[in-house]
Amino acid sequence: MMQDDGVPDLIGSERILLVDDEPEIAESCSRMLRGYGYQVTARTSSYEALELFKTKPTAFDILITDYTMPQLTGLQLAREMKHLDPNLAIILISGYSAAIGTRLLADAGVGAVVLKPIVGRSSLKKYGLFLQRALLIQNGLVWYILCN
């Protein structure tokens, strides 16, 4: 369903693990996604997120991670988690689109890239489309679509 402003309804129920080393961004993105019905667990440490995922690898449907972080980068985190759960849908958030090669994204299991900043309803349209495309379930299989 679409809103009058062309932004799709983002109502969902998926369980999202959101990782961003900037607490303000992690909190604002979490609040936004929860407002649309998603179950969000946020972490500001990639190591902490990985340890949580290792203890509960089936507790999440989608990983949304920042690209540039201390400790493990978003791509390293994605690769580790994808190894633990091949069905995990992964969305990478980045302010550096040109710096990430398509091959690197595919190798890490990234299904979509969302460019920063993610603010306001106009950004939600693109963000919502990525969420819809990142997790397309058909006959029990998860298909990942790389979005440009």
Contact map, one row per residue, 1 for C-alpha under 8 A:
1110000110000000000000000000000000000000000000000000000000000000000000000000000000000000000000000000000000000000000000000000000000000000000000000000
1111111110000000000000000000000000000000000000000000000000000000000000000000000000000000000000000000000000000000000000000000000000000000000000000000
1111111110000000000000000000000000000000000000000000000000000000000000000000000000000000000000000000000000000000000000000000000000000000000000000000
0111111000000000000000000000000000000000000000000000000000000000000000000000000000000000000000000000000000000000000000000000000000000000000000000000
0111111000000000000000000000000000000000000000000000000000000000000000000000000000000000000000000000000000000000000000000000000000000000000000000000
0111111100000000000000000000000000000000000000000000000000000000000000000000000000000000000000000000000000000000000000000000100000000000000000000000
0111111110000000000000000000000000000000000000000000000000000000000000000000000000000000000000000000000000000000000000001101100000000000000000000000
1110011111000000000000000000000000000000000000000000000000000000000000000000000000000000000000000000000000000000000000000000100110000000000000000000
1110001111100000000000000000000000000000000000000000000000000000000000000000000000000000000000000000000000000000000000000000000100000000000000000000
0000000111110000000000000000000000010000000000000000000000000000000000000000000000000000000000000000000000000000000000000000000100000000000000000000
0000000011111000000000000000000000011100000000000000000000000000000000000000000000000000000000000000000000000000000000000000000000000000000000000000
0000000001111100000000000000000000011100000000000000000000000000000000000000000000000000000000000000000000000000000000000000000000000000000000000000
0000000000111110000000000000000000001110000000000000000000000000000000000000000000000000000000000000000000000000000000000000000000000000000000000000
0000000000011111000000000000000000000110000000000000000000011100000000000000000000000000000000000000000000000000000000000000000000000000000000000000
0000000000001111100000000000000000000111100000000000000000111100000000000000000000000000000000000000000000000000000000000000000000000000000000000000
0000000000000111110000000000000000000111100000000000000000011111000000000000000000000000000000000000000000000000000000000000000000000000000000000000
0000000000000011111000000000000000000001111000001000000000010111000000000000000000000000000000000000000000000000000000000000000000000000000000000000
0000000000000001111100000100010000000001111000000000000000000011100000000000000000000000000000000000000000000000000000000000000000000000000000000000
0000000000000000111110000100000000000000011111001000000000000011110000000000000000000000000000000000000000000000000000000000000000000000000000000000
0000000000000000011111101100000000000000011111000000000000000000110010000000000000000000000000000000000000000000000000000000000000000000000000000000
0000000000000000001111100100000000000000001111000000000000000000010011000000000000000000000000000000000000000000000000000000000000000000000000000000
0000000000000000000111111100000000000000000100000000000000000000000000000000000000000000000000000000000000000000000000000000000000000000000000000000
0000000000000000000111111110000000000000000100000000000000000000000000000000000000000000000000000000000000000000000000000000000000000000000000000000
0000000000000000000001111111000000000000000000000000000000000000000000000000000000000000000000000000000000000000000000000000000000000000000000000000
0000000000000000000101111111100000000000000000000000000000000000000000000000000000000000000000000000000000000000000000000000000000000000000000000000
0000000000000000011111111111110000000000011100000000000000000000000000000000000000000000000000000000000000000000000000000000000000000000000000000000
0000000000000000000000111111111000000000010000000000000000000000000000000000000000000000000000000000000000000000000000000000000000000000000000000000
0000000000000000000000011111111100000000000000000000000000000000000000000000000000000000000000000000000000000000000000000000000000000000000000000000
0000000000000000000000001111111110000000000000000000000000000000000000000000000000000000000000000000000000000000000000000000000000000000000000000000
0000000000000000010000000111111111000001110000000000000000000000000000000000000000000000000000000000000000000000000000000000000000000000000000000000
0000000000000000000000000011111111100000000000000000000000000000000000000000000000000000000000000000000000000000000000000000000000000000000000000000
0000000000000000000000000001111111110000000000000000000000000000000000000000000000000000000000000000000000000000000000000000000000000000000000000000
0000000000000000000000000000111111111111000000000000000000000000000000000000000000000000000000000000000000000000000000000000000000000000000000000000
0000000000000000000000000000011111111111000000000000000000000000000000000000000000000000000000000000000000000000000000000000000000000000000000000000
0000000000000000000000000000001111111100000000000000000000000000000000000000000000000000000000000000000000000000000000000000000000000000000000000000
0000000001110000000000000000000111111100000000000000000000000000000000000000000000000000000000000000000000000000000000000000000000000000000000000000
0000000000111000000000000000000011111110000000000000000000000000000000000000000000000000000000000000000000000000000000000000000000000000000000000000
0000000000111111000000000000000011111111000000000000000000000000000000000000000000000000000000000000000000000000000000000000000000000000000000000000
0000000000001111000000000000000011001111100000000000000000000000000000000000000000000000000000000000000000000000000000000000000000000000000000000000
0000000000000011110000000000010011000111110000000000000000000000000000000000000000000000000000000000000000000000000000000000000000000000000000000000
0000000000000011110000000000010000000011111000000000000000000000000000000000000000000000000000000000000000000000000000000000000000000000000000000000
0000000000000000111100000110010000000001111100000000000000000000000000000000000000000000000000000000000000000000000000000000000000000000000000000000
0000000000000000111110000100000000000000111111011000000000000000000000000000000000000000000000000000000000000000000000000000000000000000000000000000
0000000000000000001111100100000000000000011111011000000000000000000000000000000000000000000000000000000000000000000000000000000000000000000000000000
0000000000000000001110000000000000000000001111111000000000000000000000100000000000000000000000000000000000000000000000000000000000000000000000000000
0000000000000000001110000000000000000000001111111100000000000000000011111100100000000000000000000000000000000000000000000000000000000000000000000000
0000000000000000000000000000000000000000000011111110000000000000000000110000000000000000000000000000000000000000000000000000000000000000000000000000
0000000000000000000000000000000000000000001111111111000000000000000000000000000000000000000000000000000000000000000000000000000000000000000000000000
0000000000000000101000000000000000000000001111111111100000000000000000000000000000000000000000000000000000000000000000000000000000000000000000000000
0000000000000000000000000000000000000000000001111111110000000000000000000000100110000000000000000000000000000000000000000000000000000000000000000000
0000000000000000000000000000000000000000000000111111111000000000000000000000000000000000000000000000000000000000000000000000000000000000000000000000
0000000000000000000000000000000000000000000000011111111100000000000000000000000000000000000000000000000000000000000000000000000000000000000000000000
0000000000000000000000000000000000000000000000001111111110100000000000000000000010000000000000000000000000000000000000000000000000000000000000000000
0000000000000000000000000000000000000000000000000111111110000000000000000000000000010000000000000000000000000000000000000000000000000000000000000000
0000000000000000000000000000000000000000000000000011111110000000000000000000000000000000000000000000000000000000000000000000000000000000000000000000
0000000000000000000000000000000000000000000000000001111111110000000000000000000000000000000000000000000000000000000000000000000000000000000000000000
0000000000000000000000000000000000000000000000000000111111110000000000000000000000011000000000000000000000000000000000000000000000000000000000000000
0000000000000000000000000000000000000000000000000000000111111000000000000000000000001000000000000000000000000000000000000000000000000000000000000000
0000000000000010000000000000000000000000000000000000100111111000000000000000000000000000000000000000000000000000000000000000000000000000000000000000
0000000000000111100000000000000000000000000000000000000111111110000000000000000000000001000000000000000000000000000000000000000000000000000000000000
0000000000000111000000000000000000000000000000000000000001111110000000000000000000000011100000000000000000000000000000000000000000000000000000000000
0000000000000111100000000000000000000000000000000000000000011111000000000000000000000001111000000000000000000000000000000000000000000010000000000000
0000000000000001111000000000000000000000000000000000000000011111100000000000010000000001111000000000000000000000000000000000000000000000000000000000
0000000000000001111000000000000000000000000000000000000000000111110000000000000000000000011110000000000000000000000000000000000000000000000000000000
0000000000000000011100000000000000000000000000000000000000000011111000000100010000000000011110000000000000000000000000000000000000000000000000000000
0000000000000000001110000000000000000000000000000000000000000001111110001100000000000000000111000000000000000000000000000000000000000000000000000000
0000000000000000000000000000000000000000000000000000000000000000111110001110000000000000000111000000000000000000000000000000000000000000000000000000
0000000000000000000000000000000000000000000000000000000000000000011111001100000000000000000001000000000000000000000000000000000000000000000000000000
0000000000000000000110000000000000000000000001000000000000000000011111111100000000000000000000000000000000000000000000000000000000000000000000000000
0000000000000000000010000000000000000000000001000000000000000000000111111000000000000000000000000000000000000000000000000000000000000000000000000000
0000000000000000000000000000000000000000000011100000000000000000000011111000000000000000000000000000000000000000000000000000000000000000000000000000
0000000000000000000000000000000000000000000001100000000000000000000011111111100000000000000000000000000000000000000000000000000000000000000000000000
0000000000000000000000000000000000000000000001000000000000000000011111111111100000000000000000000000000000000000000000000000000000000000000000000000
0000000000000000000000000000000000000000000001000000000000000000111110011111110000000000000100000000000000000000000000000000000000000000000000000000
0000000000000000000000000000000000000000000000000000000000000000001000011111111000000000000100000000000110010100000000000000000000000000000000000000
0000000000000000000000000000000000000000000000000000000000000000000000011111111100000000000000000000000000010000000000000000000000000000000000000000
0000000000000000000000000000000000000000000001000100000000000000000000011111111110000000000000000000000000000000000000000000000000000000000000000000
0000000000000000000000000000000000000000000000000000000000000010100000000111111111000000010000000000000000011100000000000000000000000000000000000000
0000000000000000000000000000000000000000000000000000000000000000000000000011111111100000000000000000000000111000000000000000000000000000000000000000
0000000000000000000000000000000000000000000000000100000000000000000000000001111111110000000000000000000000000000000000000000000000000000000000000000
0000000000000000000000000000000000000000000000000100100000000000000000000000111111111101000000000000000000000000000000000000000000000000000000000000
0000000000000000000000000000000000000000000000000000000000000000000000000000011111111111000000000000000000011000000000000000000000000000000000000000
0000000000000000000000000000000000000000000000000000000000000000000000000000001111111100000000000000000000000000000000000000000000000000000000000000
0000000000000000000000000000000000000000000000000000010010000000000000000000000111111100000000000000000000000000000000000000000000000000000000000000
0000000000000000000000000000000000000000000000000000000011000000000000000000000011111111000000000000000000000000000000000000000000000000000000000000
0000000000000000000000000000000000000000000000000000000000000000000000000000000011111111000000000000000000000000000000000000000000000000000000000000
0000000000000000000000000000000000000000000000000000000000001000000000000000000001001111100000000000000000000000000000000000000000000000000011000000
0000000000000000000000000000000000000000000000000000000000011110000000000000000011001111110000000000000000000000000000000000000000000000000000000000
0000000000000000000000000000000000000000000000000000000000001110000000000000000000000011111000000000000000001110000000000000000000000110000001010000
0000000000000000000000000000000000000000000000000000000000000111100000000000010000000001111100000000000000001111000000000000000000000100000000000000
0000000000000000000000000000000000000000000000000000000000000111100000000000000000000000111110000000000000000111110000000000000001100100000000000000
0000000000000000000000000000000000000000000000000000000000000001111000000110000000000000011111000000000000000101110000000000000000000000000000000000
0000000000000000000000000000000000000000000000000000000000000001111000000000000000000000001111100000000000000000111100000000000000000000000000000000
0000000000000000000000000000000000000000000000000000000000000000011100000000000000000000000111111000000000000000111100000000000000000000000000000000
0000000000000000000000000000000000000000000000000000000000000000000000000000000000000000000011111000000000000000001110000000000000000000000000000000
0000000000000000000000000000000000000000000000000000000000000000000000000000000000000000000001111111000000000000001000000000000000000000000000000000
0000000000000000000000000000000000000000000000000000000000000000000000000000000000000000000001111111000000000000001000000000000000000000000000000000
0000000000000000000000000000000000000000000000000000000000000000000000000000000000000000000000011111100000000000000000000000000000000000000000000000
0000000000000000000000000000000000000000000000000000000000000000000000000000000000000000000000011111100000000000000000000000000000000000000000000000
0000000000000000000000000000000000000000000000000000000000000000000000000000000000000000000000011111110110000000000000000000000000000000000000000000
0000000000000000000000000000000000000000000000000000000000000000000000000000000000000000000000000111111110000000000000000000000000000000000000000000
0000000000000000000000000000000000000000000000000000000000000000000000000000000000000000000000000001111111000000000000000000000000000000000000000000
0000000000000000000000000000000000000000000000000000000000000000000000000000000000000000000000000000111111100000000000000000000000000000000000000000
0000000000000000000000000000000000000000000000000000000000000000000000000010000000000000000000000001111111110000000000000000000000000000000000000000
0000000000000000000000000000000000000000000000000000000000000000000000000010000000000000000000000001111111111110000000000000000000000000000000000000
0000000000000000000000000000000000000000000000000000000000000000000000000000000000000000000000000000011111111110000000000000000000000000000000000100
0000000000000000000000000000000000000000000000000000000000000000000000000000001000000000000000000000001111111100000000000000000000000000000000000000
0000000000000000000000000000000000000000000000000000000000000000000000000011011001000000000000000000000111111100000000000000000000000000000000000000
0000000000000000000000000000000000000000000000000000000000000000000000000000011001000000110000000000000011111110000000000000000000000000000000000000
0000000000000000000000000000000000000000000000000000000000000000000000000010010000000000111100000000000011111111100000000000000000000000000000000100
0000000000000000000000000000000000000000000000000000000000000000000000000000000000000000111000000000000011001111100000000000000000001100000000011110
0000000000000000000000000000000000000000000000000000000000000000000000000000000000000000011100000000000000000111110000000000000001001100000000001111
0000000000000000000000000000000000000000000000000000000000000000000000000000000000000000001111000000000000000111111000000000000001000000000000000111
0000000000000000000000000000000000000000000000000000000000000000000000000000000000000000001111000000000000000001111100000000011001000000000000000000
0000000000000000000000000000000000000000000000000000000000000000000000000000000000000000000011111000000000000000111111000000000000000000000000000000
0000000000000000000000000000000000000000000000000000000000000000000000000000000000000000000011100000000000000000011111000000000000000000000000000000
0000000000000000000000000000000000000000000000000000000000000000000000000000000000000000000000100000000000000000001111100000000000000000000000000000
0000000000000000000000000000000000000000000000000000000000000000000000000000000000000000000000000000000000000000001111110011001000000000000000000000
0000000000000000000000000000000000000000000000000000000000000000000000000000000000000000000000000000000000000000000011111111000000000000000000000000
0000000000000000000000000000000000000000000000000000000000000000000000000000000000000000000000000000000000000000000001111111000000000000000000000000
0000001000000000000000000000000000000000000000000000000000000000000000000000000000000000000000000000000000000000000000111111100000000000000000000000
0000001000000000000000000000000000000000000000000000000000000000000000000000000000000000000000000000000000000000000000111111110000000000000000000000
0000000000000000000000000000000000000000000000000000000000000000000000000000000000000000000000000000000000000000000001111111111000000000000000000000
0000001000000000000000000000000000000000000000000000000000000000000000000000000000000000000000000000000000000000000001111111111100000000000000000000
0000011100000000000000000000000000000000000000000000000000000000000000000000000000000000000000000000000000000000000000001111111110000000000000000000
0000000000000000000000000000000000000000000000000000000000000000000000000000000000000000000000000000000000000000010000000111111111000000000000000000
0000000000000000000000000000000000000000000000000000000000000000000000000000000000000000000000000000000000000000010001000011111111100000000000000000
0000000111000000000000000000000000000000000000000000000000000000000000000000000000000000000000000000000000000000000000000001111111110000000000000000
0000000100000000000000000000000000000000000000000000000000000000000000000000000000000000000000000000000000000000000000000000111111111000000000000000
0000000000000000000000000000000000000000000000000000000000000000000000000000000000000000001000000000000000000001110000000000011111111100000000000010
0000000000000000000000000000000000000000000000000000000000000000000000000000000000000000001000000000000000000000000000000000001111111110000000000000
0000000000000000000000000000000000000000000000000000000000000000000000000000000000000000000000000000000000000000000000000000000111111111000000000000
0000000000000000000000000000000000000000000000000000000000000000000000000000000000000000000000000000000000000011000000000000000011111111000000011000
0000000000000000000000000000000000000000000000000000000000000000000000000000000000000000111000000000000000000011000000000000000001111111000000111000
0000000000000000000000000000000000000000000000000000000000000100000000000000000000000000100000000000000000000000000000000000000000111111100001110000
0000000000000000000000000000000000000000000000000000000000000000000000000000000000000000000000000000000000000000000000000000000000011111110001110000
0000000000000000000000000000000000000000000000000000000000000000000000000000000000000000000000000000000000000000000000000000000000000011111111100000
0000000000000000000000000000000000000000000000000000000000000000000000000000000000000000000000000000000000000000000000000000000000000001111111100000
0000000000000000000000000000000000000000000000000000000000000000000000000000000000000000000000000000000000000000000000000000000000000000111110000000
0000000000000000000000000000000000000000000000000000000000000000000000000000000000000000000000000000000000000000000000000000000000000000111111000000
0000000000000000000000000000000000000000000000000000000000000000000000000000000000000010000000000000000000000000000000000000000000000000111111100000
0000000000000000000000000000000000000000000000000000000000000000000000000000000000000010100000000000000000000000000000000000000000000011110111110000
0000000000000000000000000000000000000000000000000000000000000000000000000000000000000000000000000000000000000000000000000000000000000111110011111000
0000000000000000000000000000000000000000000000000000000000000000000000000000000000000000100000000000000000000010000000000000000000001111000001111100
0000000000000000000000000000000000000000000000000000000000000000000000000000000000000000000000000000000000000011000000000000000000001100000000111110
0000000000000000000000000000000000000000000000000000000000000000000000000000000000000000000000000000000001000111100000000000000000000000000000011111
0000000000000000000000000000000000000000000000000000000000000000000000000000000000000000000000000000000000000011100000000000000001000000000000001111
0000000000000000000000000000000000000000000000000000000000000000000000000000000000000000000000000000000000000001100000000000000000000000000000000111
